[in-house]
Amino acid sequence: MTCVGTVRVGISGWRYPPWRGAFYPPGLPQRRELEHASRLLSSIELNGSFYALQRPESYAGWARETPAGFVFSVKGPRFVTHLKKLAGVDVALANFFASGLLALGPKLGPVLWQLPPNLGFDAARLDAFLALLPRTHGEAAALGAGHDEKVEGRALTTTATPDLPLRHALEVRHASFGDAAADGRLLDVLTRHGVALVTADTAGKWPWLAHLTSPDLAYARLHGDAELYVSGYDDAALDRWAERVREWAATGRDVFVYFDNDVKVRAPDDARALAARLGVAWPPPEGP
């Protein structure tokens, strides 16, 4: 029998003022928005970690507010991807993994590394960066122990789940990655490290890449079908995505799909519509 992976469909972030009174019921306190979203969707990308190092108490709070079985993806810091451009990032990675994401415990899903549009493909640079990434919660804790003063006094470098795997996904935006995928260079690096290549729907702005490079993970980000961050997905588009996700899951890979077309409050509705097509609608049968 073909092994079928777990499918999760969610949203990228959850704090968007235009969603209040639309996706979020009128009068819902902002502090309860994550609680509400996590009862309707099985996963959310944490975006705040991209902009600044978060704190252990924040991650622990997000874990408490979400139901059993819910999973977060965590976005790696732009200091690593956009400012340092993956080079000389040993301490920066230690600070990130010490900043508290291990407080999510079993709710910690893949770590997303989104590269900037001005960073081209460099096999050696990418290979060296991927080799630094921890593959278990225990390895992440050990790496975090090398943090510097930026997280001194607020670091979390222990974990109750040391043996849980920690998976990674890479989203690319420079055209040279498309060329490197076509001739196999990019796929070779990612496959050797077991890192998933993100399939990003960007209304044609950045490369479309739908290659499976991780043995157990497929990852997609849907930024807009026709207009970046704005347009929604009609029935035909959602049907096509549902078929693609079924094909990925049929390989035994876990599949994470996130909608990032948040400008017109389309992301949560599109996510729920895709989940329904796939038969993975939320919530779970039991509470937190």
For each residue, the residues with C-beta under 8 A, 3 or more apart:
1:
2: 250 252
3: 252
4: 249 250 252
5: 216 218 248 249 251 252 253 254 255
6: 249 254 255
7: 245 249 254 255 257 278 280
8: 42 43 71 109 254 255 256 257 280
9: 41 42 43 257 258 259 271 272 274 275 278 280
10: 41 42 43 44 45 256 257 258 259 271
11: 14 37 41 44 45 258 259 260 262 267 268 271
12: 44 45 47 221 258 259 260 262 267
13: 16 44 45 46 47 260 262
14: 11 19 33 34 37 44
15: 30 33
16: 13 19 20 262 265
17: 20
18: 22 262 263 264 265
19: 14 16 22 23 24 33 262 265 268
20: 16 17 24 26 28 30
21: 24 25 26
22: 18 19 265
23: 19 37 265 268 269
24: 19 20 21 28 33 36 37
25: 21 28 36
26: 20 21
27:
28: 20 24 25 32 33 36
29: 32 33
30: 15 20 33
31:
32: 28 29 35 36
33: 14 15 19 24 28 29 30 36 37
34: 14 37 38 44 62 65 66
35: 32 38 39 65 66
36: 24 25 28 32 33 39 40
37: 11 14 23 24 33 34 40 41 44 268
38: 34 35 41 44 65 66 67 70
39: 35 36 67 282 283
40: 36 37 268 272 282 283
41: 9 10 11 37 38 44 268 271 272 275 282
42: 8 9 10 69 70 71 275 280 282 284
43: 8 9 10 70 71 72 73 109 256 258
44: 10 11 12 13 14 34 37 38 41 72 73 258
45: 10 11 12 13 72 73 74 75 112 258 260
46: 13 49 54 62 72 73 74 75
47: 12 13 50 51 75
48: 51 52 54 58
49: 46 52 53 54 74 75 76 77 96 99 101
50: 47 75 76 77 78 114
51: 47 48 77 78
52: 48 49 77
53: 49 77 95 96 99 150 151
54: 46 48 49 58 59 99 100 101
55: 58 59 99 100 154
56: 59 60 99 100 103 154 155 156
57: 60 61 100 103
58: 48 54 55 61 62 100
59: 54 55 56 62 63 100 101 102 103 104
60: 56 57 63 64 100 103 104
61: 57 58 64 65
62: 34 46 58 59 65 66 72 104
63: 59 60 66 103 104 105 107
64: 60 61 288
65: 34 35 38 61 62
66: 34 35 38 62 63 70 72 107 288
67: 38 39 70 283 284 286 287 288
68: 284 286 287 288
69: 42 284
70: 38 42 43 66 67 107 284
71: 8 42 43 107 108 109
72: 43 44 45 46 62 66 104 107 108 109
73: 43 44 45 46 109 110 111 112 169 219 256 258
74: 45 46 49 101 104 108 109 110 111 112
75: 45 46 47 49 50 111 112 114
76: 49 50 80 81 96 111 112 113 114
77: 49 50 51 52 53 80 81 92 96
78: 50 51 81 82 83 114 116
79: 82 83 84 92
80: 76 77 83 84 86 89 92 93 96 113
81: 76 77 78 84 85 86 113 114 115 116 119
82: 78 79 85 115 116 119
83: 78 79 80
84: 79 80 81 87 88 89 92
85: 81 82 116 119 125
86: 80 81 89 115 119 125 126 128 129
87: 84 125 128 129
88: 84
89: 80 84 86 92 93 129 132
90: 93 94 132 146
91: 94 95 146 147 148
92: 77 79 80 84 89 95 96
93: 80 89 90 96 97 132 133 143
94: 90 91 97 98 143 144 145 146 147 148
95: 53 91 92 98 99 144 147 148 150 151
96: 49 53 76 77 80 92 93 99 101 144
97: 93 94 101 102 134 140 141 143 144
98: 94 95 144 145 147 151 155 156 157
99: 49 53 54 55 56 95 96 144 151 154 155 156
100: 54 55 56 57 58 59 60 103 154 156
101: 49 54 59 74 96 97 104 108 111 140
102: 59 97 105 108 137 140 141 144 156 158 159
103: 56 57 59 60 63 100 156
104: 59 60 62 63 72 74 101 107 108
105: 63 102 108 159 160 161
106: 161 164
107: 63 66 70 71 72 104
108: 71 72 74 101 102 104 105 137 164 166
109: 8 43 71 72 73 74 167 256
110: 73 74 167 168 169 196 217 219 256
111: 73 74 75 76 101 133 166 167 168 169
112: 45 73 74 75 76 168 169 171 198 219
113: 76 80 81 168 169 170 171
114: 50 75 76 78 81 171 173 198
115: 81 82 86 119 170 171 172 173 174 177
116: 78 81 82 85 119 173 174
117: 173 174 206
118: 174
119: 81 82 85 86 115 116 173 174
120: 174 176 177
121: 126 172 174 176 177 179 180 185 186
122: 125 126
123: 126 127 180 185 186 189
124: 127 128
125: 85 86 87 122 128 129
126: 86 121 122 123 129 130 186 189
127: 123 124 130 131 189 192 193
128: 86 87 124 125 131 132
129: 86 87 89 125 126 132 133
130: 126 127 133 168 170 189 190 193 195
131: 127 128 193
132: 89 90 93 128 129 143
133: 93 111 129 130 166 168 193 195
134: 97 137 139 140 142 143 166
135: 139 165 166 194
136: 139 140 162 163 164 165 166
137: 102 108 134 140 141 159 161 162 163 164 166
138: 141 142 159 162 163
139: 134 135 136 142 143 166
140: 97 101 102 134 136 137 143 144 159 166
141: 97 102 137 138 144 145 157 158 159 162
142: 134 138 139 145 157
143: 93 94 97 132 134 139 140 146
144: 94 95 96 97 98 99 102 140 141 147 155 156 157
145: 94 98 141 142 157
146: 90 91 94 143
147: 91 94 95 98 144 150 151 152 155 157
148: 91 94 95 151 152
149: 152
150: 53 95 147
151: 53 95 98 99 147 148 154 155
152: 147 148 149 155
153:
154: 55 56 99 100 151
155: 56 98 99 144 147 151 152
156: 56 98 99 100 102 103 144
157: 98 141 142 144 145 147
158: 102 141
159: 102 105 137 138 140 141 162
160: 105
161: 105 106 137 164
162: 136 137 138 141 159
163: 136 137 138
164: 106 108 136 137 161
165: 135 136
166: 108 111 133 134 135 136 137 139 140
167: 109 110 111 194 195 196 214 216 217
168: 110 111 112 113 130 133 193 195 196
169: 73 110 111 112 113 195 196 197 198 214 217 219 256
170: 113 115 130 190 195 196 197 198
171: 112 113 114 115 198 200 221
172: 115 121 177 186 197 198 206 207 209
173: 114 115 116 117 119 177 200 202 206 207
174: 115 116 117 118 119 120 121 177 206 207
175: 178 179 207
176: 120 121 179 180
177: 115 120 121 172 173 174 180 181 186 207 209
178: 175 181 182 207 208 209
179: 121 175 176 182 183
180: 121 123 176 177 183 185 186
181: 177 178 184 185 186 187 197 207 209 211
182: 178 179
183: 179 180
184: 181 187 188
185: 121 123 180 181 188 189
186: 121 123 126 172 177 180 181 189 190 197
187: 181 184 190 191 197 211 213
188: 184 185 191 192
189: 123 126 127 130 185 186 192 193
190: 130 170 186 187 193 194 195 196 197 213 214
191: 187 188 194 213
192: 127 188 189
193: 127 130 131 133 168 189 190
194: 135 167 190 191 213 214 215 216
195: 130 133 167 168 169 170 190 213 214
196: 110 167 168 169 170 190 212 213 214 217 218 219
197: 169 170 172 181 186 187 190 209 211 212 213 214 219
198: 112 114 169 170 171 172 209 219 220 221
199: 208 209 210 218 219 220 221
200: 171 173 206 207 208 209 220 221 223
201: 208 220 221 222 223 224 225
202: 173 205 206 208 223 224 228
203: 223 224 225 226 227 228 231
204: 208
205: 202 228
206: 117 172 173 174 200 202
207: 172 173 174 175 177 178 181 200
208: 178 199 200 201 202 204
209: 172 177 178 181 197 198 199 200
210: 199 244
211: 181 187 197
212: 196 197 218 248 251 253
213: 187 190 191 194 195 196 197
214: 167 169 190 194 195 196 197 217 218 253
215: 194 253
216: 5 167 194 252 253 254
217: 110 167 169 196 214 253 254 255 256
218: 5 196 199 212 214 245 248 249 251 253 254 255 256
219: 73 110 112 169 196 197 198 199 255 256 257
220: 198 199 200 201 241 244 245 255 256 257 258
221: 12 171 198 199 200 201 257 258 260
222: 201 225 233 241 257 258 259 260 261 270
223: 200 201 202 203 228 229 260 261
224: 201 202 203 227 228 229 230 231 232 260 261
225: 201 203 222 231 232 233 234 237 261
226: 203 231
227: 203 224 230 231
228: 202 203 205 223 224
229: 223 224 260 261 262 263
230: 224 227 261 263 264 266
231: 203 224 225 226 227 261 264 266
232: 224 225 261 264 266 269 270
233: 222 225 237 238 241 259 261 266 270 273 274
234: 225 237 238
235: 238 239
236: 239 240
237: 225 233 234 240 241
238: 233 234 235 241 242 270 273 274 277
239: 235 236 242 243 277
240: 236 237 243 244
241: 220 222 233 237 238 244 245 257 274
242: 238 239 245 246 274 277 278
243: 239 240 246 247
244: 210 220 240 241 247 248
245: 7 218 220 241 242 248 249 255 257 274 278
246: 242 243 249 250 278
247: 243 244 250 251
248: 5 212 218 244 245 251 253 255
249: 4 5 6 7 218 245 246 252 253 254 255
250: 2 4 246 247
251: 5 212 218 247 248
252: 2 3 4 5 216 249
253: 5 212 214 215 216 217 218 248 249
254: 5 6 7 8 216 217 218 249
255: 5 6 7 8 217 218 219 220 245 248 249
256: 8 10 43 73 109 110 169 217 218 219 220
257: 7 8 9 10 219 220 221 222 241 245 271 274
258: 9 10 11 12 43 44 45 73 220 221 222 271
259: 9 10 11 12 222 233 262 266 267 268 270 271 274
260: 11 12 13 45 221 222 223 224 229 267
261: 222 223 224 225 229 230 231 232 233 264 266 267 270
262: 11 12 13 16 18 19 229 259 265 266 267
263: 18 229 230 266
264: 18 230 231 232 261
265: 16 18 19 22 23 262 268 269
266: 230 231 232 233 259 261 262 263 269 270
267: 11 12 259 260 261 262 270 271
268: 11 19 23 37 40 41 259 265 271 272
269: 23 232 265 266 272 273
270: 222 232 233 238 259 261 266 267 273 274
271: 9 10 11 41 257 258 259 267 268 274 275
272: 9 40 41 268 269 275 276 281
273: 233 238 269 270 276 277
274: 9 233 238 241 242 245 257 259 270 271 277 278
275: 9 41 42 271 272 278 280 281 282
276: 272 273 279 281
277: 238 239 242 273 274
278: 7 9 242 245 246 274 275
279: 276
280: 7 8 9 42 275
281: 272 275 276
282: 39 40 41 42 275
283: 39 40 67
284: 42 67 68 69 70
285:
286: 67 68
287: 67 68
288: 64 66 67 68
